[in-house]
Amino acid sequence: MPPTQETFLITGAFGCIGAWAARQLVLEGATVVSYDLGERPHRMEQIIAPAELAEVRFVRGDVTDADALDAAIRAHGVTNLLHLAALVHPFVLADPVLGARVNVVGTAVAFEAARTHADRINGVVYASSVAAYGPARMYPPGRLAPDAALAPASLYGVTKVANEEWARVCWQDWKVRSIGLRPFFVYGPTRDQGISATPTKAMVAAVAGREYRIGFGGTAMYQHAEDAAAAFIQASRTMPEGAPVCNLGGAVARMDDIVAAIVANEPSAAGRITHEPDPLFFPEALDASSLDDAIGPTRWRPMAQGIRDTMAMTREAIATGTIDLDRAIG
C-alpha cells in the first residue's frame, strides 16, 4: 500500500518512539493519528517541524477505553496500528495497578480493536521489552536468542510477557496478526524516562554544560530512537502471519566508550559526564536475526554516529528553544 493511502494510529504517540514514528510517517506523506492522554506533544515539538506537526491528527484518548479507541479508528479510517502506549518501569513500580491497567488492559484493547476492524487493519505492532528476559546469569554467553526463557524480574517485565502471551492466543483463537518488538536500551533525542534513558540525559547535559552521572555501566545494546521507530513502521507494513516476537537489533557498546564519544563531541564535558560502574542485570546483547527474517533487513546506526546525531539535534533544539532542559535532564 503506498504511504499516501496509509493511516497510522499510534497509541502512546507522545512518547519517545511514538514521536519518532510520527515524524517518519508525516515526512513520507502518510496520515498519522496520535492517540494519547498527554496535554502537549513536547517530544514531537522537539523533532518535528511546525508545518509537518500540523499534519498530525491529535486525538486525546485513554488506551484502556475500548469505545474511545474504536471511535478514533472509525472516524479516521485507520489502516495500521502501532501500539506503543505503556508505563515504564519506575511508574509501574510506583503504581502497580495503574501499570497493569495501562500496559496489559491497554494492549488487550488494542488487540480487540484490530479484531473488530480486521477488514481494514492489518494487525498490531506492539512494544515488548528486554525486560521480558531474566538476569544475565540465567543465560549462556553471547547474543540472547528470541526464544530464550522469559523470566521477568520486574512487574514491568511481567506486563510485557503478558502482552506477548495475549498476542499468541489472539492469533490462535481469532487469527489476529501481530508482531511484538523487544527494544533493549533506546536512546536519542526525546528519550527522557527510566534508568535506561540516562545515557541520553548525559548527552543532553554535555551539550548544555551541566554535570551528569549515568545510572549504570558495563556493556549493553542500544537502539537510536529513530531507527527503532523505523523498525516498528517496517513491521506494520510487512505484518507477517502469526504472532512472532522479535528482538530489535542495534549497537553493542561499553559505557566507557559511550562517555568517551560524548566527550569527543563536546570536549568541555570531560570530567562532567561520569557513570556508575555496575551494569544492569540484563544480558549484554540480543540476537535480532528473527526480526530480519520476519520483516526484511533493518538498519541500525553505529553508536558513535548515534551519539553524534543526538548531540547535534540537541544543540539545534537548544538554539531554537524546542527542548525543556530540566525535563530532558532531570
N, C-alpha and C positions, 0 to 999 in steps of 0.2 A: 504494500500500500504506500503510495507516495506520501512524503511528510505532510503536504498541504491538506491531505484528506484525513489525517490523524487528529484525534482529540484525546490528549492525555490528561487524566485526572491524577493528581499527586496528593496523597494524604501525607500530612507532615511536610508540606511544601515549604514551610518557614524554617525548617531545619537545614543542616549543612548540605547533605547530599541532595535533598529536595530542591534547595535553591540552585545548585549547580545543574540539576536535571532541567529545571525550568529555563535556565539560561541557554543550555544547548538547544532545547526544543524550540524556543521562540526565535533563536537565531536561524534555525532551519526552516521556519515558517509553519511549524505545527501549532495547533491550538492547545493552550495549556490552561487547565483549570486547577487553581490552587485551593486545596481543601484543608483548612487548618483553623484552630481556635485562637491563634495569635492575633494581637491587635495591630501589629505593624510588621511588614516584611523586611526587617532591618538587614537580614543576611542577603536577601535579594538586592536590596538597595546598594549593597557594597559591591556587587559583582555584575549587576545588570544595568545597562544604561537606561535613563528615564524613558526614552522612546520605545525601547523593547519591553520595559517593565509595564508600560501602559497597555501592551497587548495581552498581558496575563489576565485571566478572568478569576477574580477572587471570590471565593465562597467561604464564609465563616461557618464552620461546622465541626461538630464533635464526632470523632471517628467511631464512638460507641453508639451513636444514634443511627440505627438502620434506616429509619424513614427519611432522615435528612440526607444521608448519602445516596439513597435510592433517588430522591428528588433531584439531587445535583446531577446524577448520571443521566436521568431522563431529560432534564432541562438543557443540558449541554451536548447531548448526543455523544457521550464518551465511548471511545473505541479501545483505549488502552488504560490499564490501571496499575500505577506504581504505588505500592503500599509501604510507606516509609515512616508513618506516624508511630512513635514509641517514646516511652520514657527511658532514659539511660540509667545505668546502674545506681548512681547516687540518689536519684529521685525515686527509684523503685525501693531502695533500701530505706529511704525516709518515710515512704508511704506504700507499703506492700500491696494493700488492697487496691489503691488507685493504680499502682503499677500493673497489677493483674488485669484490671478493667481496661486500661488503655492498650496494653501490649497483647493480651490474649483475646478479650472480648472484641477489641477493635479489629483484630485480624479475622476473627470469626465473621464480623460484619462485612469486611471487605470480600471475603470468600463468598458469603451469601449473595452479595451484590453481583459478583461475577457469575454465580449460578443463575440468578434471576435474569440477568441480561446476557446470557450466553449467546444470543443471536447476534450481538454486536461487539461484546467484549471478549477478547481472545484469551483471557486468563489473567492471573495475578502474578506480578513480580513483587516479592516482598523481601525485606531485610531481616536476615537472621544475624548471627554474630559468632566470632571466635569464642565467645563466652559459652557457647553450647558445649565446647570441649572441656575436659578436665585439666588438672595441673600437668605441667610438663613431665613430671616424674612417672606418669602413667604410660608414657609412650616411648617407642624406640627413637634413637637419634634420627635426624633428617626431617624432611618436609612431611607434615602430618596429612595423611590421606583423608579425603572427604568422608569415607566410610569408617573412619576410626571411631572407637567407642565414645559416645557422648556421656559426659559426667559433669554437668554444670556445678560450679562451686558458689554460685550466687543466685538469688531469686531472679535477677535479670536474665541470667543464662537459662534458668528453668522456663521462663516465659518464651524464650526463643525456641527451646526444644518442643514446647507445647505447640507452637506455631508450625514447626516442621511436621509434627505428627498430625496436626489438623489438616495440613495441606495433603498429606499422604492419603488420609481417609476420604477427603473430598474428591480426590481423583478416583479412589477405589469405589466409592458409592455413587458418585454423580458425574464422573469424568470432567471435573473442573480442572483445567490445566493450570499449572503454576510452576514457578521456579524460584527457589529461595537462594539468596546470595549471602555468604558469610564474610563480611569485611573483617580485617584484622584491626589495625590502627589507622583510621582515616585522618589525614592532615591536610592543611592548606587553608586559604582564606575562608572565613566564616566558621571554622571548627573551633568551638569555644566552650564545650561542655564535657565533663568527665575527665578522669585522670589521663586517658589516652589523648586528650586534647592538649596536654601540657607542652609537648614539643612545638606545636603551632603557636601556643601562647609565648613561648620563648622566642620564636622567630619575630613575632609582633613586638615583643618587648625590646629585642635587639634594635629594631628599626626606630622604635620610639625613644630610645635612650634610657630604658629602665632596666633594673635588675630582675632576673627571674631564675628560679630553680625548678628544673623539670622533675616530675614526681617519681621517676623510675630510671633504671639504667639497663644494661645488658643489650642483647640483640633481639630484634623483633622485625616483623613485616609491616610495611607501610604502603598505603594507597593514597595518592593525591585525590582530593575530593572530586575534581573534575573528571579524572579517569574512572573513579568509582561510579559516578553518575552516568558516564557513557556506557559502562557495562550494564547497568540497570536498564537503560534505554534499549541497548542492543538485545538484551534478553527479552524484553517485551516485544520487540519487532520480530524476533525469531520464534519464541514461545514453543519449545519442543513439547512433544507428547509426554504425559505423565506429570509427576511432581518432584523432579530432581532438586536436590540441594547441593550447591557447589561452593567451594571456597573461591574467594577472589584472589587473583594474582597480586603482584606488587613488587616492591623493592625491599630486600632484606638489608638492614643496616644496624651498625653498632651505635649506641648512644654517644660514645666518644667522637665518632665520625660525624654524627649529626651536629654536635656542638661545634666541632671544627669547621664544618661547612657554614654554619651560621656566622661564625666569626670571619670566615673568608669573605662572606658577602657584606659584613659590617664590622670592619676591624676594631672600631671603637667598643664593640661588645666583649672584647677579650676580658675575662675575669668577671664580667657582669652576668654571663649566662653559664649556669652550672647544672648539675643533675645529681639526683640520689644514686648511690652505687648499685642498689639491688634491682634486679629485673622483676617484672610482674610474673605471675606464676604460669603464664601461657607458654606453650611450645614456641620455638623461635620462628618457625615458618610453616606455611601451609602449601599443600600440593593443589594447584589450581587447574590441572590438566583436564579434569572432567568438565570444567566450565567452557574451555575452548572446544571440547568435543561436542558440547550441547549447543552452543550458540555461535561458534566460529572464533577466530583469533581475537583476543583482546589485547589492548596496548597499555603499558604501564611505564611512566617516565622514571628514569633513574632518580635516586634520592637527591643527589646533588642538584639536578635540574629542578626537581620539585621544590627544594628549599629556595633556590634562586628565584623561581617563579613566584612563590609565596611572598617572599620579601619584597620583590618588585611591585606586586599588586598592593602590598601593604603600604609601601611608600606613596603609591598613587592614591590610595584611599585616604591616607592622612592628608595629602595635599588637597584633595577635593572635599574633605570633611565628611566622607561617607562611612567612616568607621568610628565607633564608640570605643575608645581605647580601654576604658575601665571595664566595659563588658567583654572585650576581646582578650584582655589580660587577666582581669580579676578573677 
